[in-house]
Amino acid sequence: MWKITVDEKCTGCAECVDSCPGEVYELREGKAVPVNTDECHGCHTCEAVCDDDACHVEEEE
């Protein structure tokens, strides 16, 4: 399982929404929100495409 967070630095660019193969994120009120965390593949693509360093993927213990 993966812990997915988006912090306050999110500008709502939707890069994570568009690039996530698991369709984990949605835009809500101009910000990315992880809504399908069970679908996370742990690929860290969202972190790589986020210019604001707002997306974080951590393995849960």
PDB file as gemmi writes it, atoms N, CA and C in Angstrom:
CRYST1    1.000    1.000    1.000  90.00  90.00  90.00 P 1                      
ATOM      1  N   MET A   1       0.844  -1.186   0.000  1.00  0.00           N  
ATOM      2  CA  MET A   1       0.000   0.000   0.000  1.00  0.00           C  
ATOM      3  C   MET A   1       0.887   1.246   0.000  1.00  0.00           C  
ATOM      4  N   TRP A   2       0.324   2.295  -0.547  1.00  0.00           N  
ATOM      5  CA  TRP A   2       1.048   3.556  -0.679  1.00  0.00           C  
ATOM      6  C   TRP A   2       0.279   4.676   0.003  1.00  0.00           C  
ATOM      7  N   LYS A   3       1.000   5.559   0.656  1.00  0.00           N  
ATOM      8  CA  LYS A   3       0.411   6.754   1.249  1.00  0.00           C  
ATOM      9  C   LYS A   3       0.621   7.885   0.252  1.00  0.00           C  
ATOM     10  N   ILE A   4      -0.466   8.450  -0.229  1.00  0.00           N  
ATOM     11  CA  ILE A   4      -0.426   9.498  -1.246  1.00  0.00           C  
ATOM     12  C   ILE A   4      -0.870  10.807  -0.603  1.00  0.00           C  
ATOM     13  N   THR A   5      -0.051  11.829  -0.728  1.00  0.00           N  
ATOM     14  CA  THR A   5      -0.430  13.143  -0.205  1.00  0.00           C  
ATOM     15  C   THR A   5      -0.111  14.222  -1.234  1.00  0.00           C  
ATOM     16  N   VAL A   6      -0.893  15.279  -1.175  1.00  0.00           N  
ATOM     17  CA  VAL A   6      -0.659  16.480  -1.972  1.00  0.00           C  
ATOM     18  C   VAL A   6      -0.671  17.635  -0.989  1.00  0.00           C  
ATOM     19  N   ASP A   7       0.421  18.378  -0.931  1.00  0.00           N  
ATOM     20  CA  ASP A   7       0.485  19.446   0.061  1.00  0.00           C  
ATOM     21  C   ASP A   7       0.022  20.788  -0.505  1.00  0.00           C  
ATOM     22  N   GLU A   8       0.132  21.807   0.326  1.00  0.00           N  
ATOM     23  CA  GLU A   8      -0.402  23.137  -0.001  1.00  0.00           C  
ATOM     24  C   GLU A   8       0.307  23.820  -1.160  1.00  0.00           C  
ATOM     25  N   LYS A   9       1.438  23.275  -1.600  1.00  0.00           N  
ATOM     26  CA  LYS A   9       2.159  23.876  -2.730  1.00  0.00           C  
ATOM     27  C   LYS A   9       1.478  23.601  -4.074  1.00  0.00           C  
ATOM     28  N   CYS A  10       0.480  22.733  -4.091  1.00  0.00           N  
ATOM     29  CA  CYS A  10      -0.217  22.375  -5.328  1.00  0.00           C  
ATOM     30  C   CYS A  10      -0.840  23.609  -5.965  1.00  0.00           C  
ATOM     31  N   THR A  11      -0.561  23.792  -7.260  1.00  0.00           N  
ATOM     32  CA  THR A  11      -1.119  24.921  -8.002  1.00  0.00           C  
ATOM     33  C   THR A  11      -2.261  24.506  -8.931  1.00  0.00           C  
ATOM     34  N   GLY A  12      -2.582  23.209  -8.936  1.00  0.00           N  
ATOM     35  CA  GLY A  12      -3.682  22.735  -9.769  1.00  0.00           C  
ATOM     36  C   GLY A  12      -3.330  22.607 -11.234  1.00  0.00           C  
ATOM     37  N   CYS A  13      -2.078  22.355 -11.546  1.00  0.00           N  
ATOM     38  CA  CYS A  13      -1.658  22.255 -12.949  1.00  0.00           C  
ATOM     39  C   CYS A  13      -2.203  20.995 -13.637  1.00  0.00           C  
ATOM     40  N   ALA A  14      -2.566  19.985 -12.863  1.00  0.00           N  
ATOM     41  CA  ALA A  14      -3.161  18.724 -13.340  1.00  0.00           C  
ATOM     42  C   ALA A  14      -2.169  17.786 -14.018  1.00  0.00           C  
ATOM     43  N   GLU A  15      -0.881  18.055 -13.903  1.00  0.00           N  
ATOM     44  CA  GLU A  15       0.100  17.129 -14.479  1.00  0.00           C  
ATOM     45  C   GLU A  15      -0.011  15.750 -13.840  1.00  0.00           C  
ATOM     46  N   CYS A  16      -0.218  15.689 -12.525  1.00  0.00           N  
ATOM     47  CA  CYS A  16      -0.352  14.392 -11.845  1.00  0.00           C  
ATOM     48  C   CYS A  16      -1.626  13.681 -12.294  1.00  0.00           C  
ATOM     49  N   VAL A  17      -2.684  14.432 -12.464  1.00  0.00           N  
ATOM     50  CA  VAL A  17      -3.957  13.860 -12.919  1.00  0.00           C  
ATOM     51  C   VAL A  17      -3.780  13.226 -14.295  1.00  0.00           C  
ATOM     52  N   ASP A  18      -3.127  13.940 -15.185  1.00  0.00           N  
ATOM     53  CA  ASP A  18      -2.960  13.488 -16.564  1.00  0.00           C  
ATOM     54  C   ASP A  18      -1.952  12.350 -16.717  1.00  0.00           C  
ATOM     55  N   SER A  19      -0.958  12.290 -15.829  1.00  0.00           N  
ATOM     56  CA  SER A  19       0.118  11.311 -16.012  1.00  0.00           C  
ATOM     57  C   SER A  19      -0.032  10.040 -15.186  1.00  0.00           C  
ATOM     58  N   CYS A  20      -0.894  10.024 -14.209  1.00  0.00           N  
ATOM     59  CA  CYS A  20      -1.004   8.879 -13.296  1.00  0.00           C  
ATOM     60  C   CYS A  20      -1.651   7.681 -13.986  1.00  0.00           C  
ATOM     61  N   PRO A  21      -0.932   6.556 -14.096  1.00  0.00           N  
ATOM     62  CA  PRO A  21      -1.507   5.376 -14.760  1.00  0.00           C  
ATOM     63  C   PRO A  21      -2.633   4.726 -13.953  1.00  0.00           C  
ATOM     64  N   GLY A  22      -2.680   4.996 -12.655  1.00  0.00           N  
ATOM     65  CA  GLY A  22      -3.731   4.413 -11.818  1.00  0.00           C  
ATOM     66  C   GLY A  22      -4.935   5.315 -11.625  1.00  0.00           C  
ATOM     67  N   GLU A  23      -4.914   6.487 -12.236  1.00  0.00           N  
ATOM     68  CA  GLU A  23      -5.989   7.471 -12.107  1.00  0.00           C  
ATOM     69  C   GLU A  23      -6.312   7.754 -10.642  1.00  0.00           C  
ATOM     70  N   VAL A  24      -5.245   7.984  -9.878  1.00  0.00           N  
ATOM     71  CA  VAL A  24      -5.370   8.220  -8.438  1.00  0.00           C  
ATOM     72  C   VAL A  24      -5.934   9.604  -8.137  1.00  0.00           C  
ATOM     73  N   TYR A  25      -5.622  10.590  -8.960  1.00  0.00           N  
ATOM     74  CA  TYR A  25      -5.929  11.991  -8.652  1.00  0.00           C  
ATOM     75  C   TYR A  25      -7.122  12.542  -9.437  1.00  0.00           C  
ATOM     76  N   GLU A  26      -7.777  13.523  -8.810  1.00  0.00           N  
ATOM     77  CA  GLU A  26      -8.796  14.346  -9.463  1.00  0.00           C  
ATOM     78  C   GLU A  26      -8.516  15.791  -9.072  1.00  0.00           C  
ATOM     79  N   LEU A  27      -8.936  16.711  -9.915  1.00  0.00           N  
ATOM     80  CA  LEU A  27      -8.877  18.126  -9.541  1.00  0.00           C  
ATOM     81  C   LEU A  27     -10.179  18.495  -8.855  1.00  0.00           C  
ATOM     82  N   ARG A  28     -10.055  19.090  -7.699  1.00  0.00           N  
ATOM     83  CA  ARG A  28     -11.213  19.567  -6.952  1.00  0.00           C  
ATOM     84  C   ARG A  28     -10.890  20.950  -6.421  1.00  0.00           C  
ATOM     85  N   GLU A  29     -11.734  21.889  -6.755  1.00  0.00           N  
ATOM     86  CA  GLU A  29     -11.552  23.274  -6.327  1.00  0.00           C  
ATOM     87  C   GLU A  29     -10.154  23.788  -6.664  1.00  0.00           C  
ATOM     88  N   GLY A  30      -9.656  23.406  -7.841  1.00  0.00           N  
ATOM     89  CA  GLY A  30      -8.383  23.908  -8.338  1.00  0.00           C  
ATOM     90  C   GLY A  30      -7.151  23.264  -7.747  1.00  0.00           C  
ATOM     91  N   LYS A  31      -7.311  22.142  -7.046  1.00  0.00           N  
ATOM     92  CA  LYS A  31      -6.178  21.437  -6.451  1.00  0.00           C  
ATOM     93  C   LYS A  31      -6.291  19.952  -6.747  1.00  0.00           C  
ATOM     94  N   ALA A  32      -5.151  19.273  -6.832  1.00  0.00           N  
ATOM     95  CA  ALA A  32      -5.144  17.823  -7.010  1.00  0.00           C  
ATOM     96  C   ALA A  32      -5.476  17.152  -5.689  1.00  0.00           C  
ATOM     97  N   VAL A  33      -6.322  16.125  -5.773  1.00  0.00           N  
ATOM     98  CA  VAL A  33      -6.732  15.385  -4.587  1.00  0.00           C  
ATOM     99  C   VAL A  33      -6.598  13.898  -4.898  1.00  0.00           C  
ATOM    100  N   PRO A  34      -5.910  13.132  -4.036  1.00  0.00           N  
ATOM    101  CA  PRO A  34      -5.834  11.685  -4.240  1.00  0.00           C  
ATOM    102  C   PRO A  34      -7.163  11.039  -3.831  1.00  0.00           C  
ATOM    103  N   VAL A  35      -7.868  10.479  -4.801  1.00  0.00           N  
ATOM    104  CA  VAL A  35      -9.197   9.916  -4.529  1.00  0.00           C  
ATOM    105  C   VAL A  35      -9.257   8.404  -4.716  1.00  0.00           C  
ATOM    106  N   ASN A  36      -8.341   7.838  -5.465  1.00  0.00           N  
ATOM    107  CA  ASN A  36      -8.316   6.388  -5.708  1.00  0.00           C  
ATOM    108  C   ASN A  36      -6.975   5.818  -5.266  1.00  0.00           C  
ATOM    109  N   THR A  37      -6.630   5.990  -4.001  1.00  0.00           N  
ATOM    110  CA  THR A  37      -5.296   5.614  -3.533  1.00  0.00           C  
ATOM    111  C   THR A  37      -5.029   4.122  -3.651  1.00  0.00           C  
ATOM    112  N   ASP A  38      -6.062   3.302  -3.630  1.00  0.00           N  
ATOM    113  CA  ASP A  38      -5.879   1.851  -3.792  1.00  0.00           C  
ATOM    114  C   ASP A  38      -5.372   1.493  -5.182  1.00  0.00           C  
ATOM    115  N   GLU A  39      -5.511   2.407  -6.137  1.00  0.00           N  
ATOM    116  CA  GLU A  39      -5.074   2.167  -7.511  1.00  0.00           C  
ATOM    117  C   GLU A  39      -3.638   2.619  -7.769  1.00  0.00           C  
ATOM    118  N   CYS A  40      -2.962   3.156  -6.747  1.00  0.00           N  
ATOM    119  CA  CYS A  40      -1.591   3.633  -6.918  1.00  0.00           C  
ATOM    120  C   CYS A  40      -0.668   2.470  -7.250  1.00  0.00           C  
ATOM    121  N   HIS A  41       0.150   2.649  -8.281  1.00  0.00           N  
ATOM    122  CA  HIS A  41       1.109   1.641  -8.713  1.00  0.00           C  
ATOM    123  C   HIS A  41       2.461   1.811  -8.035  1.00  0.00           C  
ATOM    124  N   GLY A  42       2.636   2.917  -7.313  1.00  0.00           N  
ATOM    125  CA  GLY A  42       3.915   3.187  -6.675  1.00  0.00           C  
ATOM    126  C   GLY A  42       5.013   3.572  -7.642  1.00  0.00           C  
ATOM    127  N   CYS A  43       4.637   4.104  -8.784  1.00  0.00           N  
ATOM    128  CA  CYS A  43       5.612   4.417  -9.834  1.00  0.00           C  
ATOM    129  C   CYS A  43       6.289   5.773  -9.649  1.00  0.00           C  
ATOM    130  N   HIS A  44       5.710   6.622  -8.798  1.00  0.00           N  
ATOM    131  CA  HIS A  44       6.255   7.951  -8.491  1.00  0.00           C  
ATOM    132  C   HIS A  44       6.228   8.904  -9.680  1.00  0.00           C  
ATOM    133  N   THR A  45       5.438   8.588 -10.701  1.00  0.00           N  
ATOM    134  CA  THR A  45       5.319   9.485 -11.859  1.00  0.00           C  
ATOM    135  C   THR A  45       4.788  10.845 -11.434  1.00  0.00           C  
ATOM    136  N   CYS A  46       3.815  10.848 -10.542  1.00  0.00           N  
ATOM    137  CA  CYS A  46       3.246  12.118 -10.083  1.00  0.00           C  
ATOM    138  C   CYS A  46       4.306  13.023  -9.466  1.00  0.00           C  
ATOM    139  N   GLU A  47       5.201  12.435  -8.678  1.00  0.00           N  
ATOM    140  CA  GLU A  47       6.279  13.216  -8.075  1.00  0.00           C  
ATOM    141  C   GLU A  47       7.210  13.774  -9.157  1.00  0.00           C  
ATOM    142  N   ALA A  48       7.490  12.968 -10.154  1.00  0.00           N  
ATOM    143  CA  ALA A  48       8.408  13.372 -11.218  1.00  0.00           C  
ATOM    144  C   ALA A  48       7.857  14.520 -12.065  1.00  0.00           C  
ATOM    145  N   VAL A  49       6.550  14.533 -12.313  1.00  0.00           N  
ATOM    146  CA  VAL A  49       5.981  15.560 -13.183  1.00  0.00           C  
ATOM    147  C   VAL A  49       5.539  16.810 -12.428  1.00  0.00           C  
ATOM    148  N   CYS A  50       5.527  16.759 -11.101  1.00  0.00           N  
ATOM    149  CA  CYS A  50       5.053  17.902 -10.308  1.00  0.00           C  
ATOM    150  C   CYS A  50       6.169  18.931 -10.138  1.00  0.00           C  
ATOM    151  N   ASP A  51       6.073  20.030 -10.870  1.00  0.00           N  
ATOM    152  CA  ASP A  51       7.068  21.097 -10.794  1.00  0.00           C  
ATOM    153  C   ASP A  51       7.046  21.814  -9.444  1.00  0.00           C  
ATOM    154  N   ASP A  52       5.937  21.679  -8.709  1.00  0.00           N  
ATOM    155  CA  ASP A  52       5.795  22.364  -7.425  1.00  0.00           C  
ATOM    156  C   ASP A  52       6.207  21.491  -6.244  1.00  0.00           C  
ATOM    157  N   ASP A  53       6.612  20.245  -6.518  1.00  0.00           N  
ATOM    158  CA  ASP A  53       6.997  19.299  -5.466  1.00  0.00           C  
ATOM    159  C   ASP A  53       5.887  19.142  -4.432  1.00  0.00           C  
ATOM    160  N   ALA A  54       4.650  19.049  -4.913  1.00  0.00           N  
ATOM    161  CA  ALA A  54       3.499  18.953  -4.032  1.00  0.00           C  
ATOM    162  C   ALA A  54       2.992  17.526  -3.841  1.00  0.00           C  
ATOM    163  N   CYS A  55       3.309  16.630  -4.758  1.00  0.00           N  
ATOM    164  CA  CYS A  55       2.850  15.243  -4.680  1.00  0.00           C  
ATOM    165  C   CYS A  55       3.898  14.384  -3.973  1.00  0.00           C  
ATOM    166  N   HIS A  56       3.400  13.523  -3.092  1.00  0.00           N  
ATOM    167  CA  HIS A  56       4.303  12.661  -2.328  1.00  0.00           C  
ATOM    168  C   HIS A  56       3.727  11.252  -2.259  1.00  0.00           C  
ATOM    169  N   VAL A  57       4.568  10.272  -2.552  1.00  0.00           N  
ATOM    170  CA  VAL A  57       4.193   8.856  -2.510  1.00  0.00           C  
ATOM    171  C   VAL A  57       5.159   8.153  -1.567  1.00  0.00           C  
ATOM    172  N   GLU A  58       4.613   7.560  -0.518  1.00  0.00           N  
ATOM    173  CA  GLU A  58       5.439   6.861   0.454  1.00  0.00           C  
ATOM    174  C   GLU A  58       4.858   5.469   0.675  1.00  0.00           C  
ATOM    175  N   GLU A  59       5.737   4.496   0.834  1.00  0.00           N  
ATOM    176  CA  GLU A  59       5.276   3.145   1.120  1.00  0.00           C  
ATOM    177  C   GLU A  59       4.848   3.077   2.584  1.00  0.00           C  
ATOM    178  N   GLU A  60       3.642   2.548   2.810  1.00  0.00           N  
ATOM    179  CA  GLU A  60       3.162   2.389   4.174  1.00  0.00           C  
ATOM    180  C   GLU A  60       3.735   1.130   4.774  1.00  0.00           C  
ATOM    181  N   GLU A  61       4.029   1.177   6.042  1.00  0.00           N  
ATOM    182  CA  GLU A  61       4.595   0.007   6.721  1.00  0.00           C  
ATOM    183  C   GLU A  61       3.517  -0.877   7.289  1.00  0.00           C  
TER     184      GLU A  61                                                      
END                                                                             
